[in-house]
């Protein structure tokens, strides 16, 4: 049994297993995972603030 590291949806900050993400997208050499299509669509409208927010949480 393989255990995946949990990731966060950059829009709603929900933790999820990347294998169970509804959608994913590569942005600036990083893969982002989304819990639903609405979060993915929100990210696509303006990805930079969401990517920065998630990165700042990872750096904390």
DRENRO-357214 format. One record per atom (N, C-alpha, C): residue in three letters; atom name; x, y, z. Coordinates in Angstrom, 2 decimals, decimal comma, padded with zeros to 5 digits, m for minus. Layout:
! residues N
[rec "ALA" "CA" [X Y Z]]
...
This chain:
! residues 60
[rec "UNK" "N" [000,83 m001,18 000,00]]
[rec "UNK" "CA" [000,00 000,00 000,00]]
[rec "UNK" "C" [000,88 001,25 000,00]]
[rec "UNK" "N" [000,65 002,11 m000,95]]
[rec "UNK" "CA" [001,45 003,32 m001,09]]
[rec "UNK" "C" [000,70 004,50 m000,48]]
[rec "UNK" "N" [001,37 005,25 000,37]]
[rec "UNK" "CA" [000,76 006,42 001,00]]
[rec "UNK" "C" [001,27 007,68 000,31]]
[rec "UNK" "N" [000,33 008,47 m000,18]]
[rec "UNK" "CA" [000,70 009,72 m000,85]]
[rec "UNK" "C" [000,77 010,84 000,18]]
[rec "UNK" "N" [001,67 011,76 m000,06]]
[rec "UNK" "CA" [001,76 012,95 000,77]]
[rec "UNK" "C" [000,54 013,82 000,48]]
[rec "UNK" "N" [m000,03 014,37 001,53]]
[rec "UNK" "CA" [m001,18 015,26 001,36]]
[rec "UNK" "C" [m000,73 016,58 000,74]]
[rec "UNK" "N" [m001,59 017,14 m000,07]]
[rec "UNK" "CA" [m001,35 018,44 m000,70]]
[rec "UNK" "C" [m002,53 019,35 m000,36]]
[rec "UNK" "N" [m002,39 020,64 m000,62]]
[rec "UNK" "CA" [m003,48 021,59 m000,37]]
[rec "UNK" "C" [m003,98 022,18 m001,67]]
[rec "UNK" "N" [m005,28 022,25 m001,78]]
[rec "UNK" "CA" [m005,91 023,00 m002,86]]
[rec "UNK" "C" [m005,53 024,47 m002,63]]
[rec "UNK" "N" [m004,94 025,15 m003,61]]
[rec "UNK" "CA" [m004,47 026,52 m003,39]]
[rec "UNK" "C" [m005,60 027,54 m003,22]]
[rec "UNK" "N" [m006,81 027,19 m003,61]]
[rec "UNK" "CA" [m007,92 028,13 m003,51]]
[rec "UNK" "C" [m008,62 028,03 m002,16]]
[rec "UNK" "N" [m009,07 026,83 m001,79]]
[rec "UNK" "CA" [m009,83 026,67 m000,54]]
[rec "UNK" "C" [m008,96 026,15 000,61]]
[rec "UNK" "N" [m007,72 025,76 000,31]]
[rec "UNK" "CA" [m006,74 025,26 001,28]]
[rec "UNK" "C" [m007,13 023,92 001,90]]
[rec "UNK" "N" [m008,03 023,20 001,25]]
[rec "UNK" "CA" [m008,40 021,87 001,72]]
[rec "UNK" "C" [m007,25 020,90 001,48]]
[rec "UNK" "N" [m006,96 020,06 002,47]]
[rec "UNK" "CA" [m005,94 019,03 002,29]]
[rec "UNK" "C" [m006,56 017,86 001,55]]
[rec "UNK" "N" [m005,81 017,32 000,59]]
[rec "UNK" "CA" [m006,29 016,18 m000,16]]
[rec "UNK" "C" [m005,14 015,32 m000,63]]
[rec "UNK" "N" [m005,48 014,09 m000,95]]
[rec "UNK" "CA" [m004,54 013,15 m001,51]]
[rec "UNK" "C" [m004,43 013,48 m003,00]]
[rec "UNK" "N" [m003,23 013,68 m003,53]]
[rec "UNK" "CA" [m003,11 014,05 m004,95]]
[rec "UNK" "C" [m003,74 013,03 m005,89]]
[rec "UNK" "N" [m003,77 011,77 m005,47]]
[rec "UNK" "CA" [m004,38 010,73 m006,31]]
[rec "UNK" "C" [m005,90 010,86 m006,37]]
[rec "UNK" "N" [m006,47 011,58 m005,42]]
[rec "UNK" "CA" [m007,93 011,74 m005,37]]
[rec "UNK" "C" [m008,38 013,13 m005,81]]
[rec "UNK" "N" [m007,45 013,98 m006,23]]
[rec "UNK" "CA" [m007,81 015,33 m006,68]]
[rec "UNK" "C" [m008,69 015,24 m007,92]]
[rec "UNK" "N" [m009,66 016,13 m008,00]]
[rec "UNK" "CA" [m010,56 016,17 m009,14]]
[rec "UNK" "C" [m009,84 016,68 m010,38]]
[rec "UNK" "N" [m008,98 017,69 m010,19]]
[rec "UNK" "CA" [m008,23 018,27 m011,30]]
[rec "UNK" "C" [m006,86 018,71 m010,80]]
[rec "UNK" "N" [m005,94 018,91 m011,74]]
[rec "UNK" "CA" [m004,62 019,44 m011,40]]
[rec "UNK" "C" [m004,14 020,31 m012,55]]
[rec "UNK" "N" [m003,18 021,16 m012,24]]
[rec "UNK" "CA" [m002,63 022,05 m013,26]]
[rec "UNK" "C" [m001,19 022,40 m012,91]]
[rec "UNK" "N" [m000,35 022,48 m013,92]]
[rec "UNK" "CA" [001,02 022,92 m013,74]]
[rec "UNK" "C" [001,07 024,43 m013,96]]
[rec "UNK" "N" [001,71 025,12 m013,01]]
[rec "UNK" "CA" [001,86 026,57 m013,09]]
[rec "UNK" "C" [003,22 026,92 m012,51]]
[rec "UNK" "N" [004,05 027,58 m013,30]]
[rec "UNK" "CA" [005,40 027,98 m012,89]]
[rec "UNK" "C" [006,18 026,81 m012,28]]
[rec "UNK" "N" [006,22 025,73 m013,00]]
[rec "UNK" "CA" [007,01 024,54 m012,65]]
[rec "UNK" "C" [006,57 023,89 m011,35]]
[rec "UNK" "N" [005,29 024,03 m011,00]]
[rec "UNK" "CA" [004,75 023,37 m009,81]]
[rec "UNK" "C" [003,37 022,83 m010,17]]
[rec "UNK" "N" [003,05 021,66 m009,67]]
[rec "UNK" "CA" [001,73 021,09 m009,93]]
[rec "UNK" "C" [000,81 021,41 m008,75]]
[rec "UNK" "N" [m000,35 021,96 m009,08]]
[rec "UNK" "CA" [m001,37 022,30 m008,10]]
[rec "UNK" "C" [m002,54 021,34 m008,27]]
[rec "UNK" "N" [m003,13 020,95 m007,15]]
[rec "UNK" "CA" [m004,22 019,98 m007,14]]
[rec "UNK" "C" [m005,47 020,65 m006,58]]
[rec "UNK" "N" [m006,62 020,25 m007,13]]
[rec "UNK" "CA" [m007,88 020,91 m006,78]]
[rec "UNK" "C" [m008,93 019,90 m006,34]]
[rec "UNK" "N" [m009,70 020,30 m005,32]]
[rec "UNK" "CA" [m010,73 019,42 m004,77]]
[rec "UNK" "C" [m011,97 019,38 m005,65]]
[rec "UNK" "N" [m012,17 020,43 m006,46]]
[rec "UNK" "CA" [m013,33 020,45 m007,36]]
[rec "UNK" "C" [m013,06 021,40 m008,53]]
[rec "UNK" "N" [m013,94 021,35 m009,51]]
[rec "UNK" "CA" [m013,77 022,15 m010,73]]
[rec "UNK" "C" [m013,88 023,65 m010,44]]
[rec "UNK" "N" [m014,71 024,04 m009,47]]
[rec "UNK" "CA" [m014,86 025,46 m009,15]]
[rec "UNK" "C" [m013,55 026,06 m008,64]]
[rec "UNK" "N" [m012,87 025,33 m007,77]]
[rec "UNK" "CA" [m011,57 025,82 m007,28]]
[rec "UNK" "C" [m010,57 025,94 m008,43]]
[rec "UNK" "N" [m010,58 024,97 m009,32]]
[rec "UNK" "CA" [m009,67 025,01 m010,47]]
[rec "UNK" "C" [m009,97 026,22 m011,35]]
[rec "UNK" "N" [m011,25 026,46 m011,62]]
[rec "UNK" "CA" [m011,64 027,60 m012,46]]
[rec "UNK" "C" [m011,25 028,93 m011,80]]
[rec "UNK" "N" [m011,43 029,03 m010,49]]
[rec "UNK" "CA" [m011,04 030,24 m009,76]]
[rec "UNK" "C" [m009,54 030,46 m009,88]]
[rec "UNK" "N" [m008,76 029,41 m009,72]]
[rec "UNK" "CA" [m007,31 029,48 m009,85]]
[rec "UNK" "C" [m006,92 029,96 m011,25]]
[rec "UNK" "N" [m007,56 029,43 m012,28]]
[rec "UNK" "CA" [m007,22 029,77 m013,66]]
[rec "UNK" "C" [m007,48 031,25 m013,97]]
[rec "UNK" "N" [m008,44 031,85 m013,31]]
[rec "UNK" "CA" [m008,74 033,27 m013,56]]
[rec "UNK" "C" [m007,60 034,18 m013,13]]
[rec "UNK" "N" [m006,91 033,81 m012,05]]
[rec "UNK" "CA" [m005,80 034,63 m011,54]]
[rec "UNK" "C" [m004,93 033,75 m010,64]]
[rec "UNK" "N" [m004,07 032,92 m011,22]]
[rec "UNK" "CA" [m003,33 031,93 m010,43]]
[rec "UNK" "C" [m002,27 032,49 m009,49]]
[rec "UNK" "N" [m001,70 033,63 m009,81]]
[rec "UNK" "CA" [m000,55 034,12 m009,03]]
[rec "UNK" "C" [m000,82 034,28 m007,53]]
[rec "UNK" "N" [m001,91 034,95 m007,11]]
[rec "UNK" "CA" [m002,09 035,10 m005,66]]
[rec "UNK" "C" [m002,28 033,78 m004,93]]
[rec "UNK" "N" [m002,93 032,83 m005,58]]
[rec "UNK" "CA" [m003,14 031,52 m004,94]]
[rec "UNK" "C" [m001,83 030,75 m004,84]]
[rec "UNK" "N" [m001,03 030,82 m005,89]]
[rec "UNK" "CA" [000,27 030,14 m005,86]]
[rec "UNK" "C" [001,16 030,76 m004,79]]
[rec "UNK" "N" [001,17 032,08 m004,69]]
[rec "UNK" "CA" [001,99 032,76 m003,67]]
[rec "UNK" "C" [001,51 032,43 m002,26]]
[rec "UNK" "N" [000,20 032,39 m002,07]]
[rec "UNK" "CA" [m000,35 032,09 m000,75]]
[rec "UNK" "C" [000,05 030,69 m000,31]]
[rec "UNK" "N" [m000,04 029,74 m001,21]]
[rec "UNK" "CA" [000,32 028,36 m000,87]]
[rec "UNK" "C" [001,82 028,25 m000,62]]
[rec "UNK" "N" [002,61 028,94 m001,42]]
[rec "UNK" "CA" [004,06 028,91 m001,25]]
[rec "UNK" "C" [004,46 029,52 000,09]]
[rec "UNK" "N" [003,81 030,62 000,48]]
[rec "UNK" "CA" [004,15 031,26 001,76]]
[rec "UNK" "C" [003,77 030,36 002,93]]
[rec "UNK" "N" [002,72 029,57 002,80]]
[rec "UNK" "CA" [002,36 028,62 003,85]]
[rec "UNK" "C" [003,37 027,49 003,93]]
[rec "UNK" "N" [003,87 027,04 002,79]]
[rec "UNK" "CA" [004,87 025,98 002,76]]
[rec "UNK" "C" [006,18 026,44 003,37]]
[rec "UNK" "N" [006,50 027,73 003,22]]
[rec "UNK" "CA" [007,76 028,28 003,74]]
[rec "UNK" "C" [007,69 028,54 005,25]]
[rec "UNK" "N" [006,49 028,61 005,79]]
[rec "UNK" "CA" [006,32 028,93 007,23]]
[rec "UNK" "C" [006,73 027,77 008,12]]
